[in-house]
């Protein structure tokens, strides 16, 4: 089965491992809204989390970075007075340096990610949704800031009044992603933050229409349990954008293209509200506490 998975963040990384173990023909369509420049390099957190997870080198305890990485460069930067609020390991930095050099030499982001995929010997495709710059900006009580500044530097504390996707209107979905979605037998929306991981993709012109036109079934795994996410600031950001802070809110954000959604078995009572949107709703234990849960949920998404 050919599967296109929309991914971003730690929840996505877990499900991607399950899909890979299941043996499907997997293409990951990765979020670019959290990409940013720091320490002179172009960092692509969601792309790298997906690649490192699929390569089996992700630091699972942190949910990001490379297991066993060292931080000598970061310590040296601190020693010369650089504000190192964003943690980047040495091996992680090496990957970013290569990407940056390729981009500055005229390569597209897709070409840089294909090179990363090759160096990690991945057995599946990983593609950025667009080669263009899209930045998730958080409107806070302090200032308009990049998502990384809000979540990492400010620890998600400022009051949020809105979210915007800078550059999205001028961005274009890559031809590689159009092909991956068009030929997929199933499209999976991973349990990612719907505002900051999936939202930037949906903001790129034509992407929602591409999902709505595909003959594949589009199935989501909700990142919510009750009125809160499994992790991260999804609830706070959904509230700021006027969405319900539960799986009904997730389904409503995706309703224009979604065929079905798997929600936590604790949220079975939400089925009527979700199915009133024309989206079939299934309930399961959606906690991914280990490899067997990852594989089990991957199987359920293929059968939903």
C-alpha positions in Angstrom: 0.0 0.0 0.0 1.3 3.5 -0.9 0.9 5.8 2.0 1.5 9.6 2.2 1.8 10.8 5.8 1.5 14.4 6.8 4.0 14.8 9.6 5.6 17.2 12.1 6.8 16.8 15.7 7.3 14.0 18.2 3.8 12.4 17.9 4.3 12.1 14.2 7.7 10.5 14.7 6.2 7.7 16.7 3.5 6.9 14.2 6.1 7.0 11.3 8.1 4.3 13.0 5.0 2.2 13.1 4.2 2.7 9.5 7.7 1.9 8.5 7.6 -1.4 10.5 4.3 -2.2 8.8 6.1 -2.3 5.5 4.0 0.2 3.6 5.4 2.2 0.7 5.8 5.3 2.7 6.2 9.0 1.7 6.5 11.5 4.5 5.2 15.0 3.7 6.9 17.2 6.3 6.0 20.6 7.8 8.3 23.5 7.0 6.6 26.2 9.2 9.1 25.7 12.1 12.2 26.0 9.9 14.4 28.9 10.9 18.0 30.4 10.8 20.2 30.2 13.8 24.0 29.9 14.4 24.4 30.6 10.7 22.6 27.5 9.6 19.1 26.6 8.3 17.4 24.3 10.9 14.4 22.2 9.8 13.2 20.6 13.1 10.2 18.7 11.8 12.0 17.4 8.8 14.9 16.2 10.9 12.7 14.6 13.6 11.0 12.6 10.9 14.4 11.6 9.2 16.1 10.7 12.5 13.1 8.7 13.7 12.9 6.7 10.5 16.7 6.1 10.6 16.5 4.8 14.2 18.8 7.5 15.6 16.3 9.9 17.2 16.9 10.7 20.8 13.6 9.3 22.0 13.9 10.7 25.6 14.0 14.2 24.3 11.8 13.6 21.2 14.3 15.6 19.0 18.0 15.5 18.0 20.3 12.5 17.7 20.7 9.9 20.4 24.2 10.2 22.0 25.0 13.5 20.3 27.6 15.8 21.9 27.3 19.6 22.3 30.9 20.9 22.1 30.1 23.6 19.5 27.2 24.9 21.6 29.5 25.1 24.7 32.1 27.0 22.6 29.4 29.4 21.4 28.3 30.0 25.0 31.9 30.6 25.9 32.2 33.5 23.5 28.9 35.1 24.6 26.4 33.7 22.1 22.9 33.3 23.4 22.4 29.5 22.9 18.7 29.2 23.8 18.2 26.8 20.9 19.9 23.5 21.6 21.6 21.9 18.6 24.0 18.9 18.9 27.2 18.5 17.0 25.9 15.8 14.6 22.7 17.6 14.2 24.6 20.8 13.4 26.6 18.9 10.8 23.4 17.9 9.0 22.3 21.5 9.1 25.6 22.8 7.7 25.4 20.5 4.8 21.8 21.6 4.1 22.8 25.2 4.4 25.6 24.9 1.9 23.4 23.1 -0.6 20.7 25.8 -0.3 23.3 28.6 -0.7 24.7 26.8 -3.8 21.3 26.9 -5.4 19.7 23.6 -4.4 16.1 23.4 -3.5 15.0 22.3 0.0 13.6 19.1 -1.6 17.1 18.4 -3.0 18.7 19.0 0.3 16.2 16.7 2.1 16.8 14.0 -0.5 20.5 14.2 0.2 19.8 13.9 4.0 17.6 10.9 3.3 20.4 9.3 1.3 23.1 9.9 3.9 20.8 8.3 6.6 20.0 5.4 4.2 16.3 5.8 4.7 14.0 3.2 3.1 11.2 5.7 2.4 10.8 9.2 1.0 10.7 12.4 3.0 9.6 15.5 1.3 9.1 19.1 2.4 5.6 20.3 1.5 7.1 23.3 -0.3 10.5 24.6 -1.3 9.4 28.1 -0.4 9.8 29.9 3.0 6.8 29.5 5.3 7.2 30.7 8.9 4.7 30.0 11.7 4.5 33.2 13.6 2.9 33.4 17.1 1.1 36.6 18.0 1.7 37.0 21.8 1.2 39.6 24.5 5.0 40.3 24.2 5.5 40.5 20.4 5.1 38.7 17.1 7.6 35.8 17.3 8.7 32.7 15.5 7.3 29.5 16.7 10.7 28.3 17.9 11.1 31.6 19.9 7.7 31.0 21.5 8.0 27.4 22.3 11.7 26.9 23.0 13.0 30.3 24.2 9.8 31.5 25.9 8.8 28.0 26.9 5.3 28.6 25.6 4.4 31.0 28.4 3.3 34.2 26.7 -0.5 34.7 26.2 -1.3 34.0 22.5 -3.7 36.1 20.5 -3.3 34.5 17.1 -1.2 32.5 14.7 -0.2 33.4 11.1 1.8 31.6 8.4 4.2 34.1 6.9 5.0 33.5 3.3 2.3 30.8 2.9 0.3 32.7 0.3 3.2 32.9 -2.1 4.3 29.3 -1.5 3.7 26.5 -3.9 3.3 22.7 -3.2 6.2 20.9 -4.8 5.6 18.6 -7.8 7.0 15.7 -5.8 4.4 16.2 -3.1 1.6 16.5 -5.7 2.7 13.2 -7.1 2.9 11.5 -3.7 -0.6 12.5 -2.7 -2.1 11.8 -6.1 -0.7 8.2 -6.3 -1.3 7.3 -2.6 -3.7 4.6 -1.6 -4.1 6.2 1.8 -3.2 9.6 3.3 -2.5 9.6 7.0 -2.6 12.8 9.0 -0.2 12.1 11.9 -1.0 13.1 15.5 0.7 16.4 15.1 -0.2 19.9 16.4 -3.0 20.9 14.1 -2.1 24.6 14.3 1.7 24.5 14.0 2.5 21.2 12.2 -0.4 20.6 9.9 -1.7 24.1 9.7 1.3 25.5 7.8 0.9 22.8 5.1 -2.9 23.5 4.8 -2.1 27.3 4.4 0.0 26.6 1.2 -2.4 27.4 -1.8 -3.7 24.3 -3.5 -2.8 21.8 -0.8 -6.2 21.4 0.8 -7.7 21.0 -2.7 -5.1 18.4 -3.5 -6.1 16.4 -0.4 -9.8 16.8 -1.1 -9.4 15.6 -4.7 -7.4 12.5 -4.0 -9.1 9.1 -4.5 -7.2 7.9 -1.4 -8.9 7.7 2.0 -7.6 10.5 4.2 -7.5 9.3 7.9 -6.2 11.2 10.9 -5.0 10.1 14.3 -6.1 12.7 16.8 -3.3 14.3 19.0 -5.9 15.1 21.6 -7.2 13.2 24.7 -10.1 14.9 26.4 -9.6 18.6 26.2 -5.8 18.5 26.0 -3.1 17.3 23.7 -0.8 14.4 24.6 2.1 16.9 24.5 3.0 20.4 23.4 1.0 23.6 23.1 -1.8 22.4 20.7 -4.6 23.2 23.1 -3.4 26.7 23.9 -2.9 27.5 20.2 -6.2 25.9 19.1 -8.0 28.1 21.6 -6.2 31.2 20.3 -7.3 30.5 16.8 -10.9 29.9 17.8 -10.9 26.1 17.5 -12.4 23.7 20.0 -9.6 22.2 22.2 -10.5 18.5 21.6 -10.9 16.0 18.8 -14.0 17.7 17.5 -11.9 20.8 17.0 -9.2 18.7 15.1 -11.8 17.1 12.9 -13.4 20.5 12.1 -10.0 21.9 11.0 -9.5 18.9 8.7 -13.2 18.4 7.6 -12.7 19.8 4.1 -10.7 16.7 3.1 -11.0 14.2 6.0 -12.7 10.8 5.5 -12.1 9.4 9.0 -10.4 10.0 12.3 -9.3 7.8 15.2 -9.8 9.4 18.6 -8.9 8.3 22.1 -11.3 5.7 23.5 -12.0 8.2 26.3 -13.5 10.5 23.7 -16.0 8.1 22.3 -18.7 10.5 23.4 -17.5 12.9 20.7 -18.4 10.6 17.9 -21.8 12.1 17.1 -20.4 15.6 16.8 -17.6 14.4 14.6 -19.8 12.2 12.3 -22.2 15.1 11.9 -19.4 16.7 9.8 -19.4 13.7 7.4 -16.3 12.3 9.0 -16.4 8.7 10.3 -15.1 8.3 13.8 -13.4 5.3 15.4 -12.1 5.1 19.0 -8.9 3.3 20.2 -6.2 3.5 22.8 -4.2 6.3 21.1 -1.4 6.4 23.6 1.9 5.4 21.9 3.9 4.2 24.8 6.2 2.0 22.9 6.9 0.2 19.6 4.0 -2.2 19.8 1.5 0.7 20.2 3.1 2.5 17.3 2.7 -0.6 15.1 -0.9 -1.3 16.4 -2.1 2.2 15.6 -0.4 2.1 12.1 -2.4 -1.1 11.4 -5.6 0.5 12.6 -5.1 3.6 10.4 -4.7 1.3 7.4 -7.9 -0.5 8.2 -10.0 2.5 9.3 
